[in-house]
Amino acid sequence: MGILSGYRVLDCSIAMAGPFAAQRLGDLGADVVKVEPLAGEWQRHVAAGGAEGNKVNVSFLSLNRNKRSLAVDLKSLGGREVLLDLVRSADVFLQNYRPGVAKRLGVDYETLSAINPRLVYVSISGYGEDGPYVNRPGQDLVLQGMSGAMLSAGREGEPPTAAGQYLVDAVTAYSAFEGALAALLHRERTGEGQLVQVNMLDAITTIQMQELSVFTVGGKPQQRSAEPHAHVFIRAPYGAFATSDGFIIVAFPKLKTLGEVIGEDSFLTMADDVDTWTRRDEIFARTREKLKTKTSEEWLALMRAADIWCGPVYGYGDLVADEQIRHNGTFVEYDHPTEGRVKTPGFPIRFSKTPSIVARGAPLTGEHTRQVLEEAGYDVARIAGLADAGAVSLGEA
């Protein structure tokens, strides 16, 4: 039994941020019903990296485990009635519709909370529910650019540096996940539900708490350097350095110690609290030249022996094979009816008494429509009538 067993989540979200947040709730045992159009959610038809799969592409597969699929046309009278019936006994409703869409569909917070005052309603948007940017598209890379984060690394004069993952989507998903849990806790104490609003712009901005405070409170400019320093507010050397056979990370060591390890005598007389800032490019360049002379493993062994913070630069193959990753059980494996054996990142939080679970993989479109409606009290004739009218889909043959 998961820690959220007994709670039901209606997931009406698409793409990444909303489905990822709902999947987290499902990983903890919640019954997540993915409410999607008759043709399936948008992400079913858009495969990141071209990984299309057999019947379920990898993007959808990765963000929708531990869910049941209810395929319903919310624009139809019958389909909307189905959703409102489910809302009466739901605990969480999650959506990331474009502004105004929830109201037009009749599934806005005011409408649903009147039906179920205990409902936790999570609304995810790009920039907020109102304001000058309310109609702009909330896309990950667009928000990365706006957040300022792209100019906190890399060389001055070179293009901004994007994150190597869908960072804004992921941070927003975790914010929505936290918001849902906090609101459920409030409901347990008071009996009342509430509206939880999360937006991508605030999520990526507030995660930069330290960096932005250095700027707003400390008055330090966000000044990139001539060398590819990994962060504008961290002293040198700090970044990825080429070795004779790859790359390693070196993170702000004491200059004297580093100089002794790599054989750079000029570092022995430099001051950590002064020169690492004023001579940042020089220190980076000298370190870079020295590290070209040995392999990654040789340098890592020498640096670790000297208590210098360092590590390898992995590709995904290296990461998956890493002994600590294997020890932690970071990846989970399960069998999917159409995609075969699936190996994917699991839930990162450990609970001693209520561990996360993988009860099912990502569902096929409408796979659980009949099951969900039967649980809601619909009889066979009524379900058949809804299917015949095109209000719901009973899944693929």
C-alpha positions as a printed Julia matrix, in Angstrom:
397×3 Matrix{Float64}:
   0.0    0.0     0.0
   1.42   3.36   -1.0
   1.31   6.39    1.27
  -1.43   7.94   -0.92
  -3.52   4.77   -1.26
  -7.2    5.67   -1.09
  -6.8    9.04   -2.79
  -8.06   9.57   -6.32
  -6.47  11.99   -8.77
  -8.14  13.14  -11.99
  -5.3   14.05  -14.33
  -6.53  16.25  -17.18
  -3.07  17.56  -18.06
  -0.97  17.13  -21.19
   2.72  17.25  -22.24
   5.23  16.97  -19.37
   4.77  19.15  -16.28
   1.24  18.05  -15.37
   1.55  14.36  -16.27
   4.88  14.15  -14.41
   3.32  15.65  -11.27
   0.38  13.25  -11.49
   2.73  10.3   -12.02
   4.53  11.21   -8.82
   1.22  10.99   -6.96
   0.58   7.63   -8.6
   4.03   6.4    -7.58
   2.96   6.97   -3.98
  -0.17   4.87   -4.4
  -2.85   7.33   -5.5
  -5.41   6.08   -8.0
  -4.64   8.37  -10.94
  -7.24   8.44  -13.68
  -5.83  10.04  -16.8
  -8.73  11.85  -18.46
  -7.83  12.19  -22.13
  -9.55  12.85  -25.46
 -10.95   9.99  -27.48
  -7.88  10.04  -29.74
  -5.52  10.13  -26.76
  -3.49  12.84  -25.08
  -1.26  15.06  -27.26
   1.92  13.49  -25.92
   0.88  10.09  -27.29
   1.43  11.5   -30.77
   4.69  13.42  -30.2
   7.78  11.31  -29.55
  10.86  13.05  -28.13
  14.0   11.87  -29.89
  11.89   9.93  -32.39
  11.41   7.11  -29.84
   7.97   6.07  -31.07
   7.69   2.62  -29.47
   5.26  -0.05  -30.63
   1.91   1.45  -29.62
   3.03   3.84  -26.87
   5.87   6.25  -27.53
   8.6    6.67  -24.93
   7.64  10.23  -23.99
   4.14   9.15  -22.98
   5.41   5.92  -21.45
   7.87   7.79  -19.22
   5.33  10.25  -17.82
   2.19   8.17  -17.34
   2.89   5.0   -15.39
   0.62   4.14  -12.46
  -2.41   5.65  -14.22
  -5.64   4.37  -15.7
  -6.93   5.88  -18.94
 -10.45   7.25  -19.27
 -11.04   8.4   -22.84
 -13.86  10.98  -22.87
 -14.99  13.9   -25.01
 -15.34  16.79  -22.55
 -16.9   18.96  -25.26
 -19.91  16.64  -25.36
 -22.71  16.84  -22.8
 -22.35  13.16  -21.91
 -18.59  13.39  -21.55
 -18.76  16.44  -19.3
 -21.37  14.71  -17.09
 -19.01  11.76  -16.73
 -16.21  14.0   -15.48
 -18.48  15.89  -13.06
 -19.68  12.58  -11.63
 -16.07  11.54  -11.01
 -15.24  14.9    -9.43
 -17.76  14.25   -6.65
 -15.52  11.59   -5.11
 -12.11  12.8    -6.29
  -9.39  14.17   -4.04
  -7.18  15.98   -6.57
  -7.99  17.51   -9.95
  -4.98  18.53  -12.04
  -5.01  20.49  -15.31
  -2.71  22.63  -17.44
  -5.18  23.91  -20.0
  -4.53  27.15  -21.83
  -6.05  30.17  -20.04
  -9.82  30.19  -20.36
 -10.18  26.6   -21.56
 -11.17  25.14  -18.17
 -13.9   27.76  -17.85
 -15.22  27.04  -21.34
 -15.3   23.32  -20.62
 -17.06  23.89  -17.32
 -14.24  22.32  -15.29
 -12.84  25.47  -13.65
 -12.17  25.62   -9.91
 -15.34  27.53   -9.06
 -17.53  24.97  -10.81
 -15.8   21.86   -9.47
 -15.35  23.12   -5.9
 -19.09  23.81   -5.75
 -19.64  20.13   -6.55
 -16.89  18.91   -4.17
 -15.69  21.45   -1.56
 -12.99  18.99   -0.43
 -11.35  18.95   -3.85
  -7.71  19.98   -4.22
  -7.6   21.69   -7.62
  -4.11  22.08   -9.11
  -3.81  24.46  -12.06
  -0.51  24.71  -13.97
   0.2   27.57  -16.36
   3.13  29.06  -18.23
   3.23  32.53  -16.68
   0.31  32.7   -14.24
  -3.47  32.74  -14.47
  -3.55  36.41  -15.52
  -1.21  39.27  -16.36
   0.47  40.58  -19.51
   1.96  37.23  -20.58
  -1.08  35.07  -19.86
  -1.57  34.08  -23.51
   2.08  33.35  -24.3
   3.11  29.71  -24.84
   4.7   28.15  -21.76
   7.43  26.12  -23.42
  10.49  24.82  -21.55
  13.28  26.39  -23.61
  11.41  29.69  -23.91
  11.15  29.83  -20.12
  14.8   28.82  -19.69
  15.76  31.8   -21.79
  13.54  34.16  -19.86
  14.69  32.88  -16.46
  18.2   34.32  -16.7
  19.72  30.92  -15.97
  21.22  30.53  -19.44
  23.65  33.37  -18.76
  24.96  31.9   -15.5
  27.35  29.57  -17.34
  29.46  29.5   -20.48
  31.75  32.04  -22.19
  31.13  35.74  -22.54
  30.11  36.53  -26.11
  29.05  32.97  -26.91
  25.45  31.76  -27.18
  23.47  31.18  -23.96
  23.83  27.71  -22.42
  20.62  25.62  -22.24
  20.11  22.85  -19.7
  20.54  19.32  -21.0
  17.1   18.28  -19.76
  13.57  19.72  -19.78
  14.46  21.66  -16.66
  11.53  24.06  -16.42
   8.98  21.32  -17.01
  10.58  19.13  -14.35
  10.83  21.9   -11.75
   7.22  22.89  -12.42
   6.12  19.27  -12.03
   7.78  19.02   -8.65
   6.2   22.33   -7.58
   2.76  21.01   -8.53
   3.47  17.72   -6.75
   4.5   19.57   -3.57
   1.49  21.86   -3.83
  -0.91  18.95   -4.11
   0.6   17.21   -1.09
   0.54  20.38    1.02
  -3.09  21.05    0.12
  -4.04  17.48    0.97
  -2.38  17.9     4.36
  -4.37  21.1     4.91
  -7.53  19.24    3.96
  -6.79  16.46    6.43
  -6.54  19.09    9.17
  -9.5   21.27    8.17
 -11.71  19.27    5.81
 -11.55  21.93    3.1
 -10.09  21.75   -0.36
  -8.53  24.64   -2.21
  -7.1   25.98   -5.45
  -3.36  25.42   -5.99
  -1.79  27.52   -8.76
   1.67  26.79  -10.16
   3.33  28.51  -13.09
   6.51  27.7   -14.98
   8.01  31.19  -14.78
   7.83  31.36  -10.99
   9.03  27.76  -10.65
  12.25  28.28  -12.62
  12.81  31.7   -11.05
  12.46  30.63   -7.42
  14.7   27.59   -7.82
  17.48  30.11   -8.45
  17.08  31.4    -4.89
  20.8   31.62   -4.19
  21.9   33.02   -7.55
  19.25  35.71   -7.7
  19.89  36.75   -4.1
  23.58  37.17   -4.89
  22.44  39.63   -7.55
  19.55  41.38   -5.77
  21.0   41.46   -2.24
  24.72  41.1    -2.79
  24.82  43.4    -5.81
  27.08  41.07   -7.77
  26.72  41.25  -11.57
  25.99  38.16  -13.65
  29.26  38.41  -15.56
  30.33  35.51  -17.78
  34.05  35.03  -18.35
  36.22  34.37  -21.4
  36.72  30.72  -20.43
  33.77  28.26  -20.18
  33.38  28.69  -16.42
  30.45  26.6   -15.17
  28.79  29.28  -13.02
  29.21  33.04  -12.85
  28.96  33.15   -9.06
  31.47  30.38   -8.25
  35.2   30.97   -7.98
  37.76  29.38  -10.29
  38.47  26.74  -11.32
  34.94  25.47  -11.77
  33.84  23.49  -14.81
  34.39  20.56  -17.14
  37.98  20.02  -18.27
  39.31  17.82  -21.06
  41.74  15.07  -20.13
  43.73  12.87  -22.51
  40.73  10.54  -22.94
  37.6   12.4   -21.86
  36.35  15.06  -19.47
  36.22  15.52  -15.7
  34.61  18.03  -13.38
  36.75  20.12  -11.02
  34.91  22.21   -8.42
  36.63  25.21   -6.73
  39.58  23.48   -5.01
  42.11  25.3    -2.87
  44.6   26.64   -5.37
  47.67  25.53   -3.48
  46.38  21.95   -3.29
  45.4   21.92   -6.94
  48.74  23.39   -7.94
  50.58  20.64   -6.12
  48.46  17.91   -7.72
  48.63  19.1   -11.31
  52.1   20.64  -11.16
  51.09  24.29  -11.66
  53.55  26.31   -9.55
  51.83  29.65  -10.17
  48.86  28.48   -8.08
  51.02  27.97   -4.99
  51.22  31.67   -4.18
  47.75  32.74   -5.27
  45.08  33.71   -2.73
  41.87  31.69   -2.8
  39.65  34.58   -1.71
  41.07  37.08   -4.22
  42.82  35.55   -7.23
  40.15  32.95   -7.87
  37.86  35.85   -8.82
  40.19  38.45  -10.31
  42.23  35.92  -12.32
  39.41  33.51  -13.09
  40.14  33.08  -16.81
  43.88  32.65  -16.24
  43.32  29.97  -13.59
  40.84  28.14  -15.79
  43.18  28.2   -18.8
  46.21  26.97  -16.83
  44.18  24.17  -15.28
  42.86  23.19  -18.69
  46.34  22.86  -20.18
  47.66  20.74  -17.31
  44.72  18.33  -17.31
  45.27  17.36  -20.95
  48.34  15.35  -19.94
  46.7   12.4   -18.08
  43.61  10.24  -18.37
  40.41  10.97  -16.5
  40.9    8.06  -14.12
  44.46   9.14  -13.33
  43.42  12.68  -12.5
  40.38  11.59  -10.49
  42.51   9.25   -8.37
  45.08  11.98   -7.68
  42.48  14.63   -6.88
  40.37  12.43   -4.65
  43.47  11.51   -2.68
  44.01  15.24   -2.13
  40.36  15.85   -1.15
  39.67  17.92   -4.25
  36.03  17.9    -5.32
  35.95  16.21   -8.71
  34.08  13.63  -10.74
  33.57  12.1   -14.16
  31.48  13.53  -16.99
  29.01  10.79  -17.85
  26.91  10.01  -20.86
  23.64   8.17  -20.26
  25.29   4.8   -20.81
  27.79   5.53  -18.05
  25.06   6.8   -15.73
  22.86   3.74  -16.09
  25.84   1.44  -15.43
  27.16   3.4   -12.43
  27.55   1.29   -9.28
  25.87   3.85   -6.99
  22.91   4.16   -9.34
  22.57   0.37   -9.32
  22.95   0.26   -5.53
  20.26   2.93   -5.05
  17.82   1.2    -7.35
  17.37   4.49   -9.16
  15.83   2.8   -12.2
  12.77   0.57  -12.07
  11.86  -2.19  -14.52
   8.47  -3.57  -15.4
   6.66  -5.36  -18.23
   4.33  -3.37  -20.49
   1.71  -5.15  -22.63
   2.79  -3.48  -25.9
   6.28  -2.08  -25.19
   7.84  -5.12  -23.53
  10.38  -4.75  -20.74
  10.63  -1.11  -19.67
  13.54   0.37  -17.72
  13.02   3.94  -16.56
  13.88   6.28  -13.65
  11.79   5.54  -10.56
  10.55   7.62   -7.64
  13.45   9.35   -5.83
  12.07   9.56   -2.27
  12.33   6.56    0.03
   9.71   5.79    2.68
  10.39   3.13    5.31
   6.76   2.01    5.68
   5.0    3.17    2.52
   7.36   2.74   -0.42
   6.55   3.94   -3.91
   5.19   1.35   -6.33
   4.85   0.61  -10.02
   1.4   -0.92  -10.2
   1.03  -0.47  -13.95
   2.78   1.07  -16.91
   1.41   3.89  -19.05
  -2.12   2.95  -20.18
  -3.44   2.57  -23.69
  -5.99   5.19  -24.71
  -9.29   4.5   -22.96
  -8.01   1.21  -21.58
  -9.8    1.73  -18.26
 -12.84   3.74  -19.35
 -15.26   0.89  -18.67
 -13.64   0.04  -15.32
 -13.65   3.65  -14.08
 -17.28   4.19  -15.08
 -18.41   0.95  -13.47
 -16.74   2.08  -10.24
 -18.66   5.36  -10.54
 -21.94   3.41  -10.64
 -22.62   3.4   -14.38
 -24.39   0.28  -15.6
 -23.6   -1.6   -18.79
 -26.38   0.03  -20.79
 -25.39   3.57  -19.85
 -21.73   2.92  -20.68
 -22.69   1.48  -24.03
 -24.89   4.49  -24.72
 -22.05   6.92  -24.0
 -19.74   4.94  -26.26
 -22.3    4.83  -29.07
 -22.8    8.62  -28.77
 -19.04   9.23  -29.05
 -18.82  10.73  -25.55
 -16.32   8.12  -24.36
 -14.01   5.53  -25.86
 -13.84   2.04  -24.43
 -10.29   1.54  -25.61
  -8.63  -0.05  -28.56
  -9.75  -3.43  -29.86
